[in-house]
Amino acid sequence: MTSTTLTRTGTAVPTTTLLAAGMAAGPVFLGLSFAQVFTRDGFDLSRQPLSLLALGEHGWIQIANFVLSGLLTLAGAAGLRRALRGRPAGAWGPALVAVAGVGLIVAGVLTADPSMGWPAGAPEGSPDTMSWHSVGHGVGAMLCFGSLTVACLVLGSRLGRRWTVFSLLVALATVVVMAWPDQGSISIRLAVGSALVFGWLTAVSAHIRAQRSSTQSRPEPST
């Protein structure tokens, strides 16, 4: 029994590693996205959302970016669940983060329709009708944004006063940015919204990881 337990413990991914994956999800997604914004000829972020990078000759890069970021978010959710087990919001908070990870993967696998002039030859505006995979892409994106916004409120309120204020401000800013009634700026607002919620996930994961590392490194009391 003892050897079996040790084996399982030894092969398990450390909680701090899972939390590091959650920290990396946002920087990976935004870093790879903006690298393409500046290197793919003809792409204009002022008109074209980051999701459209999944189309065209090198679209596989953005598809892989969505999927990888989703997997990192799922790993981060697992780390949060372990670290917060038995604490308030220890179940719902990580579950919401996990839903966001699933949403990212769905949004990557199901691509949006060509629009806003991207890729070359696409309609200059929005398509008159949406394909089934474009609808699925929108659902995945809403799951990601919605779940992380709610997670701000659920987890932030349980991590202390400063985190409550910070998380509330992030959630409010995300709602305002995403709901602002100006379709002409939607691509920029989507990028800003991504930076807000992913920045929050990175900050919270780093905070809980630091707490976890501090607890593990604390010397045992003498008896």
C-alpha positions as a Markdown table, in Angstrom:
| # | Residue | x | y | z |
|---|---|---|---|---|
| 1 | Met | 0.0 | 0.0 | 0.0 |
| 2 | Thr | 2.8 | 2.4 | 0.9 |
| 3 | Ser | 4.8 | 1.8 | -2.2 |
| 4 | Thr | 1.7 | 2.3 | -4.4 |
| 5 | Thr | 0.9 | 5.6 | -2.7 |
| 6 | Leu | 4.5 | 6.8 | -3.2 |
| 7 | Thr | 4.4 | 5.8 | -6.8 |
| 8 | Arg | 1.2 | 7.7 | -7.5 |
| 9 | Thr | 2.5 | 10.7 | -5.7 |
| 10 | Gly | 5.8 | 10.6 | -7.5 |
| 11 | Thr | 4.2 | 10.5 | -11.0 |
| 12 | Ala | 1.6 | 13.2 | -10.3 |
| 13 | Val | 2.2 | 16.6 | -11.9 |
| 14 | Pro | 3.0 | 19.0 | -9.1 |
| 15 | Thr | 0.4 | 21.5 | -8.2 |
| 16 | Thr | 2.9 | 24.4 | -8.7 |
| 17 | Thr | 3.5 | 23.2 | -12.2 |
| 18 | Leu | -0.2 | 23.2 | -13.0 |
| 19 | Leu | -0.5 | 26.7 | -11.6 |
| 20 | Ala | 2.5 | 27.8 | -13.7 |
| 21 | Ala | 0.6 | 26.5 | -16.8 |
| 22 | Gly | -2.4 | 28.7 | -15.8 |
| 23 | Met | 0.0 | 31.6 | -15.5 |
| 24 | Ala | 1.3 | 31.0 | -19.0 |
| 25 | Ala | -2.0 | 30.6 | -20.8 |
| 26 | Gly | -2.6 | 34.4 | -21.3 |
| 27 | Pro | 1.0 | 35.3 | -22.2 |
| 28 | Val | 1.1 | 32.4 | -24.7 |
| 29 | Phe | -2.2 | 33.3 | -26.4 |
| 30 | Leu | -1.6 | 37.0 | -26.6 |
| 31 | Gly | 2.1 | 36.7 | -27.4 |
| 32 | Leu | 1.5 | 34.4 | -30.4 |
| 33 | Ser | -1.5 | 36.4 | -31.5 |
| 34 | Phe | 0.3 | 39.7 | -31.6 |
| 35 | Ala | 3.4 | 38.1 | -33.2 |
| 36 | Gln | 1.1 | 37.2 | -36.1 |
| 37 | Val | -0.5 | 40.6 | -36.1 |
| 38 | Phe | 2.8 | 42.2 | -36.9 |
| 39 | Thr | 4.1 | 39.6 | -39.3 |
| 40 | Arg | 1.2 | 38.5 | -41.4 |
| 41 | Asp | 0.9 | 40.8 | -44.4 |
| 42 | Gly | -2.4 | 42.6 | -44.7 |
| 43 | Phe | -3.8 | 41.9 | -41.3 |
| 44 | Asp | -5.2 | 45.0 | -39.6 |
| 45 | Leu | -6.2 | 44.6 | -35.9 |
| 46 | Ser | -8.2 | 47.8 | -36.1 |
| 47 | Arg | -10.7 | 46.0 | -38.3 |
| 48 | Gln | -10.0 | 42.3 | -38.0 |
| 49 | Pro | -10.3 | 40.3 | -34.8 |
| 50 | Leu | -7.6 | 38.0 | -33.6 |
| 51 | Ser | -9.8 | 35.0 | -34.3 |
| 52 | Leu | -9.5 | 35.6 | -38.1 |
| 53 | Leu | -5.8 | 34.8 | -37.8 |
| 54 | Ala | -6.9 | 31.2 | -37.8 |
| 55 | Leu | -7.8 | 31.6 | -41.5 |
| 56 | Gly | -5.5 | 31.8 | -44.5 |
| 57 | Glu | -2.2 | 30.1 | -45.4 |
| 58 | His | -0.7 | 30.1 | -41.9 |
| 59 | Gly | -4.0 | 29.8 | -40.0 |
| 60 | Trp | -2.9 | 26.6 | -38.4 |
| 61 | Ile | -0.7 | 28.7 | -36.1 |
| 62 | Gln | -3.6 | 30.5 | -34.5 |
| 63 | Ile | -5.6 | 27.3 | -34.3 |
| 64 | Ala | -2.8 | 25.7 | -32.4 |
| 65 | Asn | -2.5 | 28.8 | -30.3 |
| 66 | Phe | -6.2 | 28.5 | -29.3 |
| 67 | Val | -5.8 | 24.8 | -28.5 |
| 68 | Leu | -2.5 | 25.2 | -26.6 |
| 69 | Ser | -3.8 | 28.1 | -24.5 |
| 70 | Gly | -7.0 | 26.1 | -23.8 |
| 71 | Leu | -4.9 | 23.2 | -22.5 |
| 72 | Leu | -2.8 | 25.4 | -20.4 |
| 73 | Thr | -5.9 | 27.0 | -18.9 |
| 74 | Leu | -7.3 | 23.5 | -18.1 |
| 75 | Ala | -4.1 | 22.6 | -16.4 |
| 76 | Gly | -4.3 | 25.8 | -14.5 |
| 77 | Ala | -7.8 | 25.0 | -13.4 |
| 78 | Ala | -6.6 | 21.6 | -12.1 |
| 79 | Gly | -3.9 | 23.4 | -10.1 |
| 80 | Leu | -6.4 | 25.8 | -8.7 |
| 81 | Arg | -8.7 | 23.0 | -7.7 |
| 82 | Arg | -5.9 | 21.2 | -5.9 |
| 83 | Ala | -4.6 | 24.3 | -4.2 |
| 84 | Leu | -8.0 | 25.6 | -3.1 |
| 85 | Arg | -9.6 | 22.2 | -2.1 |
| 86 | Gly | -11.7 | 22.6 | 1.0 |
| 87 | Arg | -11.6 | 26.4 | 0.8 |
| 88 | Pro | -14.5 | 28.8 | -0.2 |
| 89 | Ala | -14.9 | 28.9 | -4.0 |
| 90 | Gly | -12.5 | 26.0 | -4.2 |
| 91 | Ala | -14.9 | 24.1 | -6.5 |
| 92 | Trp | -16.8 | 26.7 | -8.5 |
| 93 | Gly | -13.8 | 29.0 | -9.2 |
| 94 | Pro | -11.6 | 26.3 | -10.8 |
| 95 | Ala | -14.6 | 24.9 | -12.6 |
| 96 | Leu | -15.3 | 28.2 | -14.2 |
| 97 | Val | -11.6 | 28.5 | -15.3 |
| 98 | Ala | -11.9 | 25.0 | -16.8 |
| 99 | Val | -15.0 | 26.0 | -18.8 |
| 100 | Ala | -12.9 | 28.9 | -20.2 |
| 101 | Gly | -10.2 | 26.4 | -21.3 |
| 102 | Val | -12.8 | 24.3 | -23.0 |
| 103 | Gly | -14.2 | 27.5 | -24.7 |
| 104 | Leu | -10.7 | 28.3 | -26.0 |
| 105 | Ile | -10.3 | 24.8 | -27.5 |
| 106 | Val | -13.7 | 25.0 | -29.1 |
| 107 | Ala | -13.0 | 28.5 | -30.5 |
| 108 | Gly | -9.8 | 27.1 | -32.0 |
| 109 | Val | -11.1 | 24.0 | -33.6 |
| 110 | Leu | -14.2 | 25.7 | -35.0 |
| 111 | Thr | -13.0 | 28.7 | -37.0 |
| 112 | Ala | -14.8 | 31.9 | -37.8 |
| 113 | Asp | -16.0 | 32.7 | -41.3 |
| 114 | Pro | -13.9 | 34.9 | -43.6 |
| 115 | Ser | -14.9 | 38.5 | -43.1 |
| 116 | Met | -13.6 | 42.1 | -42.7 |
| 117 | Gly | -11.3 | 41.6 | -45.7 |
| 118 | Trp | -9.4 | 38.7 | -44.2 |
| 119 | Pro | -8.0 | 36.6 | -45.7 |
| 120 | Ala | -7.5 | 38.2 | -49.1 |
| 121 | Gly | -10.6 | 38.1 | -51.1 |
| 122 | Ala | -13.0 | 37.8 | -48.1 |
| 123 | Pro | -16.0 | 40.1 | -47.8 |
| 124 | Glu | -15.2 | 43.6 | -46.5 |
| 125 | Gly | -17.9 | 43.4 | -43.9 |
| 126 | Ser | -19.6 | 40.7 | -41.9 |
| 127 | Pro | -21.0 | 37.7 | -43.8 |
| 128 | Asp | -24.8 | 37.7 | -44.4 |
| 129 | Thr | -25.1 | 34.2 | -43.0 |
| 130 | Met | -22.9 | 32.3 | -40.5 |
| 131 | Ser | -21.7 | 28.7 | -41.0 |
| 132 | Trp | -22.2 | 26.2 | -38.2 |
| 133 | His | -18.5 | 26.3 | -37.3 |
| 134 | Ser | -18.5 | 30.1 | -37.1 |
| 135 | Val | -21.5 | 29.8 | -34.7 |
| 136 | Gly | -19.5 | 27.3 | -32.7 |
| 137 | His | -16.5 | 29.6 | -32.7 |
| 138 | Gly | -18.7 | 32.3 | -31.2 |
| 139 | Val | -20.0 | 30.0 | -28.5 |
| 140 | Gly | -16.5 | 29.0 | -27.6 |
| 141 | Ala | -15.4 | 32.6 | -27.3 |
| 142 | Met | -18.4 | 33.5 | -25.2 |
| 143 | Leu | -17.7 | 30.6 | -22.9 |
| 144 | Cys | -14.1 | 31.7 | -22.4 |
| 145 | Phe | -14.9 | 35.4 | -21.8 |
| 146 | Gly | -18.0 | 34.8 | -19.7 |
| 147 | Ser | -16.5 | 32.1 | -17.5 |
| 148 | Leu | -13.3 | 34.0 | -16.7 |
| 149 | Thr | -15.3 | 37.2 | -16.0 |
| 150 | Val | -17.5 | 35.3 | -13.5 |
| 151 | Ala | -14.5 | 33.5 | -12.1 |
| 152 | Cys | -13.1 | 37.0 | -11.3 |
| 153 | Leu | -16.0 | 37.5 | -9.0 |
| 154 | Val | -16.1 | 34.0 | -7.5 |
| 155 | Leu | -12.4 | 33.6 | -6.7 |
| 156 | Gly | -11.5 | 37.2 | -6.1 |
| 157 | Ser | -14.0 | 37.6 | -3.3 |
| 158 | Arg | -12.3 | 34.7 | -1.4 |
| 159 | Leu | -8.7 | 35.8 | -1.6 |
| 160 | Gly | -8.7 | 38.9 | 0.6 |
| 161 | Arg | -9.8 | 42.5 | 0.3 |
| 162 | Arg | -7.2 | 43.6 | -2.2 |
| 163 | Trp | -7.9 | 40.7 | -4.5 |
| 164 | Thr | -11.7 | 41.4 | -4.2 |
| 165 | Val | -11.3 | 45.0 | -5.4 |
| 166 | Phe | -8.8 | 44.0 | -8.1 |
| 167 | Ser | -11.0 | 41.2 | -9.4 |
| 168 | Leu | -14.2 | 43.3 | -9.3 |
| 169 | Leu | -12.5 | 46.1 | -11.3 |
| 170 | Val | -11.2 | 43.6 | -13.9 |
| 171 | Ala | -14.7 | 42.0 | -14.2 |
| 172 | Leu | -16.4 | 45.4 | -14.6 |
| 173 | Ala | -13.8 | 46.7 | -17.1 |
| 174 | Thr | -14.2 | 43.5 | -19.2 |
| 175 | Val | -18.0 | 43.9 | -19.2 |
| 176 | Val | -17.8 | 47.6 | -20.2 |
| 177 | Val | -15.2 | 46.9 | -22.9 |
| 178 | Met | -17.1 | 43.9 | -24.4 |
| 179 | Ala | -20.5 | 45.5 | -24.3 |
| 180 | Trp | -19.5 | 49.0 | -25.6 |
| 181 | Pro | -22.0 | 49.8 | -28.4 |
| 182 | Asp | -19.5 | 50.5 | -31.2 |
| 183 | Gln | -19.2 | 47.7 | -33.8 |
| 184 | Gly | -16.4 | 49.6 | -35.5 |
| 185 | Ser | -14.0 | 48.9 | -32.6 |
| 186 | Ile | -15.0 | 45.3 | -31.8 |
| 187 | Ser | -11.7 | 43.8 | -32.9 |
| 188 | Ile | -9.7 | 46.2 | -30.6 |
| 189 | Arg | -12.2 | 45.6 | -27.7 |
| 190 | Leu | -11.9 | 41.8 | -28.1 |
| 191 | Ala | -8.1 | 42.1 | -27.8 |
| 192 | Val | -8.4 | 44.4 | -24.7 |
| 193 | Gly | -10.9 | 42.1 | -23.1 |
| 194 | Ser | -8.6 | 39.1 | -23.7 |
| 195 | Ala | -5.7 | 41.0 | -22.0 |
| 196 | Leu | -7.9 | 41.9 | -19.0 |
| 197 | Val | -9.2 | 38.4 | -18.2 |
| 198 | Phe | -6.0 | 36.6 | -19.1 |
| 199 | Gly | -4.0 | 39.1 | -17.1 |
| 200 | Trp | -6.3 | 38.3 | -14.1 |
| 201 | Leu | -5.8 | 34.6 | -14.6 |
| 202 | Thr | -2.0 | 35.0 | -14.7 |
| 203 | Ala | -2.0 | 37.2 | -11.6 |
| 204 | Val | -4.3 | 34.9 | -9.5 |
| 205 | Ser | -2.4 | 31.8 | -10.5 |
| 206 | Ala | 0.9 | 33.4 | -9.6 |
| 207 | His | -0.5 | 34.5 | -6.2 |
| 208 | Ile | -1.8 | 31.1 | -5.3 |
| 209 | Arg | 1.3 | 29.4 | -6.6 |
| 210 | Ala | 3.4 | 31.6 | -4.4 |
| 211 | Gln | 1.2 | 30.8 | -1.4 |
| 212 | Arg | 1.6 | 27.1 | -2.2 |
| 213 | Ser | 5.3 | 27.3 | -2.6 |
| 214 | Ser | 5.7 | 29.2 | 0.7 |
| 215 | Thr | 3.6 | 26.6 | 2.6 |
| 216 | Gln | 5.6 | 23.7 | 1.2 |
| 217 | Ser | 8.9 | 25.3 | 2.0 |
| 218 | Arg | 8.0 | 26.2 | 5.6 |
| 219 | Pro | 10.0 | 24.1 | 8.0 |
| 220 | Glu | 8.3 | 21.5 | 10.2 |
| 221 | Pro | 7.7 | 22.6 | 13.8 |
| 222 | Ser | 10.0 | 21.0 | 16.3 |
| 223 | Thr | 8.5 | 18.5 | 18.7 |
